[in-house]
């Protein structure tokens, strides 16, 4: 852990590297870097440094390492588990100025992007080449490429293209002592040793600071068909999702919203969903073991040619599982359907400060989890309500838990839900990471031998434990 002192000499060194304007100490300015998007995790930092490229990042880390100053690397600060904010008075290294999009390599279907490039800017940059970034998520306007790799972000297209780690074909990063490692050739076959890109993906800034990413791109699928399907139960929705994955080759996204969350987002949007019925008997109020209320799926097919016939035929084959359906082809109509999924997070945030428990379940236990988690939450905090939605195509459920009047629920809720997930053979983190929020539960999914291996890697690359020292891994004894 860092023991360094931030004094005038250190500030002068840093200002000489990045410029006076990019060394921030005014608490009114630095406060915005110390609170996460959910408002649940808030800390303080004595110092924010904003390097402009890899060389400046390396020089800054050389100075901070010499002074043993702990650092939290930060991109768009859209993290949800307390991993991107200084909760123990660390310095913040903001990567937002590393925002260069290099020319698209159309022959290789790849592009090299600065760590501070937002997902939306990356998408716009490659679009003219008829290519697209494989990962998409609702926070696209603020989430940065470096942060998305560091957390192995997922999003709505994982079932087709995989998570962020699957997009990385090259990486450049600065290690804790200021050393630069760079491997950006983007060769699809390169068996010359350890895959540092795969190692840094999901490391949450604990092993190195990502500065540039060579990303795989995918052919744009311009023709879209979107269906919003209503179901009486979670089990019916899970069965339908499996059937659609088997029968729709062009399936691009498969998202679920369960009844409690649908109530909240509908109220936020000021309109009811065009299919299905919200009757007030939602899955967040049933604690007696009975089925947990209605469910909705957004199924989107994307292809070079109109996929509506393929999607429509597959929906028709679902027969009695679907209680109601709406299909949209035009962008505006499709966006109206997507709003019931993409604005769920915003709607829940407007309702209060939730505990966000991002988990993955085996397909065979998904419906059991959705129906059973309300009772688990109720036992830990009788006044709390779970709001469930997520990426049903890959088993990822986002469990958001609100206390009364939008307050935070009891802390015991988190442990109860995550233990329930582990008991069903699931993962306590699907795509948000461990951060600080899930540190004490990491052992539920990882064996002592695995944790020891993680710690050995950390010591090898960051022996002084200055890179995001309070996240992901238990503190050394």
ZIBEL-V49336 format. One record per helix or strand. SS is the DSSP state (helix for helix, strand for strand). FROM is the first residue (numbers start at 1). TO is the last residue. If there is no record, write none. Layout:
BEGIN
SS;FROM;TO  SS;FROM;TO
END
This chain:
BEGIN
helix;8;18  helix;20;22  strand;23;24  helix;27;33  strand;35;35  strand;42;42  strand;48;49  helix;54;67  strand;71;74  strand;91;94  strand;101;101  strand;105;105  strand;110;114  strand;118;118  helix;119;127  strand;131;133  strand;144;144  helix;145;150  helix;158;161  helix;164;167  strand;168;174  strand;180;183  helix;196;200  strand;209;219  strand;223;231  helix;234;247  strand;251;258  helix;259;269  strand;295;303  helix;308;317  helix;319;321  strand;324;328  helix;331;342  helix;344;351  strand;355;360  helix;363;380  strand;385;391  helix;392;394  strand;396;402  helix;404;406  helix;412;423  strand;427;427  helix;439;444  helix;448;461  strand;467;467
END
